[in-house]
Amino acid sequence: MLNVRLLGVFRVAGVDNRTWSELGPAGRELASFLFTYPGRLHRRERLADLFWPELDAERARRALNSAIWRLRRLLASDPESQGADSVQTVGSEMVLAPAPWLDIDALALEHAAAFVLKQPSTLEDLDTLHRVAAILHRYEGPFLDGGDGDWILEERERLHSLFLRAATLVVSRLGLADEYHVAIRLARRAIHFDPYREELVRILITLLALDDRRSEAIQYFQTWSKLLKTELDIGPLPATRKAMEDIRAMDSTEGLHILRARLERLRA
């Protein structure tokens, strides 16, 4: 299995440094582009213009051909590829063909998030819930962190939004399944990448309280509120303050029901 990581800094696990270095900066940008859109046809002329804009047409074409050859070598280095040519040319276009031995984290995130957001009822199954949570934990940072091309920025925003929407849903379902430890861990990970996402903060402090960690929930809220004031010069939203009030006042079975009802409201 060839593991391609686009979430965070681009890298391909298991590829030796020499093969990776030989791709060159533009070749790695081309590779990341093809890995982002497997199965999609791309005009060779457009790829040459996109990744070698400083070269004339003939030199850009030669640079593209060289980069494709090196990418094919990289892909063939995985034993499971069995020498298959995954980068295929179709007339004036080319495509990276999807393969079962090619694992791309951004693609896994996209498929899992789209699946649960369109069919949230599938998360009633605990095994499915844990599998999706594991995929969401593969989010290690912004898409192609450090890149600033227009196509990168658009894809970065799209995938980040998908990650947060799916994480919010999965965290709430884990909480309703009394999987507090797993839910809290995923909530903290999501908040790490978007610290001012108040909906997730409300869910996290609610989960901590439900897990008999009310003092930790209060401490977290106080620390987070100070950060919000320091960084943005604002206070928590009324809904977040109300959640904290309910947690502070929680001293009965009724109080637990109120907190669980917050998670229930996130059901699709």
N, C-alpha and C positions, 0 to 999 in steps of 0.2 A: 504493500500500500504506500503510495506516494502522498505525503501529507503537505498540502499547500496552505500556508497561513497568510491571509490577506488582512485579517483583523488585528491591527497593531502594525508592527514593522513587517514588511513582506519578507518571507523566507520559505524555503522548501526543506522540510526536515529530512535528514538522511543523505542529502546531496553533498559530495565532498567540496571543499573550498575551491579547488582548482576549476572544477566544472562550473561552479557558481560565478567565480571571478571572470571566466572566459565569456560569459554572457555580456558583460559590460553594462554600464548604467542604462543605456538606451535599450539594450536587449532585455534587461530585467523589467523595464517599464512595459515593453511589448509583451513579455511573458505574463506580467500581472494583469494586463488588459485582456489577454486571451483567457486566462484563468477566471477572470470575472464574468466573462460571457461565453461559457462553453456551449457548443452547439449552434452558435450564431455565426452567420457568414459575414466576413469583413472584406471590403475591397482592398487589394494589396496596395493600390496607389494611395488610398487614404491612410493606411498604416504607415507607409513610408513618410508621408507628409506630417503625420501626427508625431512620430518619434524621431525623425531626422530632419526637422524643418530647416536646419542650417545648411543642408547639402543640396546640390542640384539634383534633378530628377534621376539621372543615371547613377550617381554615387549613392543616393538614398535607396534606390532599388537594390544595388549590390549590398549595401549595409543590411537591408531587410532580409535578403536571401541568406546572408551569413548568420544573422541572428536566429532565423528560423532553423537553420542547420544545427546550431548550437543548442537550441531549445529541444529539438528532436533528440539530440544526444542525452540531454538531461532527463527527458521523459523515458528514454530507453534504458536508463541506468537502473530503473526499478525492475527487479526480476519478474514481478507479476505482469509487466507489460508484454512480456514474451516477444519483444521486438516490434510490437505493433506501431504503425505510424499514426499517432494521434493528431498531428498537425497536418491536415489534408488541404490540398489545393483543388479548387473547383473553378476552372476557367481563370478569370481575373480575380477570383475571390479565394479566401482561405478560411478555415474553421478549425477550432480545437474540438475534436470529437469527445464527448463525455465517455468515461470508462469506469467500470466498477472498482478499479484499482487506484483511481484518482480521487482523493478526498480533499475537498476544498472547503475550508471553514466558513467562508462567507456564503457559499451556496447552501451548506447545511443549515446555517442560520436562517437564510431566506425561506427555504422550504419548510422548516419546522415552524417558524413564526407565521407564515402564511397559512399553514395547516391548522394551527390552533386558533388563530384569529377568525378563520372562516368557519371552523367547526369546534367551538369551545367545549361542546359536550363530550368530545373524545378525552378531555382531561379528567373525566369521572373515573377513568381507568388509572389506577395508581402506577402501574408499570409505564404507561405512556407518559404520565406526568413526570416521572423520574428521568425518562429518556430525553424529554424535551428540556428539562432543567439542566441535564448534562451538556446538551448542545449549547444552551445559553451561556454556560460557564466557559465556553470556548471563546467568548468575546473578550479579547485581551487588550483592546484599545480601538481608537478610530481606524476606519478602513484606510489601509495604506498610509499609516501615520507618517507624516513628513512630506508626503506628496501634495502638490497644489494645482494639478491640472484641473480644468473645468469638469471633465468627466469624473475625476476622483472626488471632487468636492460634492458633486451631485449624488454620487453613489454613497459617499460617507454619510451624508445627511439621511438618505433613505434607509440605509442599514441600521444607523443609530436609532432612528425612530421605530423601526421594526423590532429591534432588540428591546427597547424600553416598553413598548406596548405589550409584547409577548411576556416579558419578565413580570410586568405588573399583574397580568392575568394568571400566570403560573404561580407566582408567589402567593396570591390570594387563595388559589385552589389548594396549594400545599398547606396553607394555614387551616383551611376548612377540613382538610384530611388529617389534621392534628400532626402534620409533619413539620413541627415548628423549627427544629434545628436546620433542616434542609431549606425551609422557606426563608429563615433569617439570613442564612449564608448567601442565598441568591439575591435577596433584597439589598444586603450590604454591597454586593458586587455591582449591582445596577446603580446604586446611589454613588458608588465610587466614580462612575463615569458620568454621572449627572447629579451632583450633590444638592442641587436646588429643586429637584423633582419632588414637590411636596406630597403628591399622592403616594409615592413610594415611601416617603418619610412617615406619613401617617400609618401606612400598612406596617412598617417596621416596628414602630413603637407599640402598635396594637399587638403584633406578634410577640414582642418581648413581654408585654403584660400578660398575655394569655399563657405564656410559657413560665409563669411565676417569676418573672424577672422585672417586676414593676419598678424597682429602684434603678435598674439599668436603663429602662425606658425613659424615666424622668431625667436621668443624667444625660442620656443621649440627646433628648429634646433641648435641654438647657445649653449643651455645648453647640448643638446645631443652630439654635436661635442666636447665640452670640456670633457665630460665623456668618450667619445671614445678615446680621446688623453690621458687622465689620466690613464684609465684602460688598454688600449691596445697599446698605443703609436702609433696610426695610425689616419689618417683623413678619412672623408667620401669618398665614391666612387665617381667617376666622374658623374655617373647618379644621385646621390643624390645631389651633388653640382649644377648640371644643373637644377634639380627640384626647388632648392632654388632660383636660379637665375631667373627662370620663375615666381616664386611667388613674388619676389622683384619687378620685372618689370611689374607685372600684373596691368594694368591701363585701360583696354578696354575689349570690348566683345570678341575680338580675343584672349586676354589673358585667358579668361575663357574657351574658346574652347580648347586652348592648354592644360589646366589643366584637363579638362574632357576627353580629348583624352588619357591621361595617364591611366585613369581608364578603358577606352574602350579597351586598348591594353591587359588588363588582361582577357578579355572575352575568353572563351574556344572555 
